[in-house]
Amino acid sequence: MALNYIWIFFFVAAFVIGLVKLIVFGDLNIFSEMMTSTFDMAKTGFDISLGLTGMLTLWMGLMKIGEKGGIVKIFSRLVGPFFNKLFPSLGKDHPAYGSIMMNIAANMLNLDNAATPMGLKAMKEMQESNPSSDTASDAQIMFLVINVSGLTIIPISIMVYRSQLGAVNPSDVFIPILLATFCSTIAGIMAVAWHQKINLLNKTIMAYLGGLTAFIAAIIWYFSSIDKDQIQKISSVASNLIIFSIIILFMVLALRKKVNVYDAFIEGAMDGFKTAIMIVPYLIAILVAIGVFRTSGAMEWFTSGVSWVFQKIGVNTDFIPALPTALMKPLSGSGARGMMVDTMKMYGADSFAGRVACTIQASADTTFYILAVYFGSIGIKNTRYALACGLIADFVGIVAAILMAYLFFH
């Protein structure tokens, strides 16, 4: 229901602001531009879906090989105790655990092309034990919010953009990003745990989260001790080596069990193709709404209003030029990326605003996109409190990103 009202709000807000621009400011082109944006964003949504079709076909085929090779049992042993506490409704040894772990690992390595198909497979596997086919289960909400929080260990794409736009040290945002995205993830888990009455002080959960914290601290220490060129080389090589090694592992495990690897791939790939087709209407719906909201000028007006409020209460407003990235981030990943690049072009990659925008861009993921794609792929209509918890994770991540930027760069 929440997504329904927000979707309507985007259109109504765009219409009202469009009328104001037409009647008060004499902007005769505003509604033409808004209508053009609906067609453009509908095409963008379909193009994205086409791209996802290829990725889903490939990765769900590979996941089927891993599944038949027994990778789910291996991952269940590794993270079973933790997932049993975090996803209590799934019970022990649920087939979704392997896909969940693979998705989280791919997200941490900034491997979007691998993360999305694995996440969709996890959603589908959880849907098989969902008592209500059109309502999000507790486990699905927890998983979606962890995705929305966007925990990233190696933000290679951000460093590449900074390098292309002339940053002296493209990797100087690495530690602030890691801290901001970690805050986002913890906030998201806490928000969902509060709704589901999950005790996060349980010794098993604390042990795993403590281990993750130590792991991230070790990575921060290591990367802060080497130069920028090494960071980019190690990040690029390690990410791709890890993911290709996983593909080989799947095949080896399947061969050991005398599985026909090719047939297993085709079986999974067919599921991936069907899933991609289901996503199209959900994705177009949310992208068109975001498009008219942005084209109408609502985003710009909101940014100006926030700036005015902070100025009036005497808060430093040096971060305001990066605010469009923050406002766009929950709505559109490509839109937020465009805002980030625009901020760096206008103010400089090494400007405070440029660094804030980069930190915000990697602090969390795109809530509405993920919600539309993940829930749309399995026909979920009632998302319950998933959107609210996802936006909490986004908000905490963005605030943490701004605070980290002030701490490290101001």
Secondary structure, 3 states (H helix, E strand, C coil): CHHHHHHHHHHHHHHHHHHHHHHCCCCCCHHHHHHHHHHHHHHHHHHHHHHHHHHHHHHHHHHHHHHHHCHHHHHHHHHHHHHHHHCHHHCCCCCHHHHHHHHHHHHHCCCHHHHHHHHHHHHHHHHCCCCCCCECCHHHHHHHHHHHHCCCCCCHHHHHHHHHCCCCCHHHHHHHHHHHHHHHHHHHHHHHHHHHCCCCCCHHHHHHHHHHHHHHHHHHHHHCCCCHHHHHHHHHHHHHHHHHHHHHHHHHHHHHCCCCHHHHHHHHHHHHHHHHHHHHHHHHHHHHHHHHHHHCCHHHHHHHHHHHHHHHCCCCCCCHHHHHHHHHCCCCHHHHHHHHHHHHHHHCCCCHHHHHHHHHHCCCCCHHHHHHHHHHCCCCCECCCHHHHHHHHHHHHHHHHHHHHHHHHC
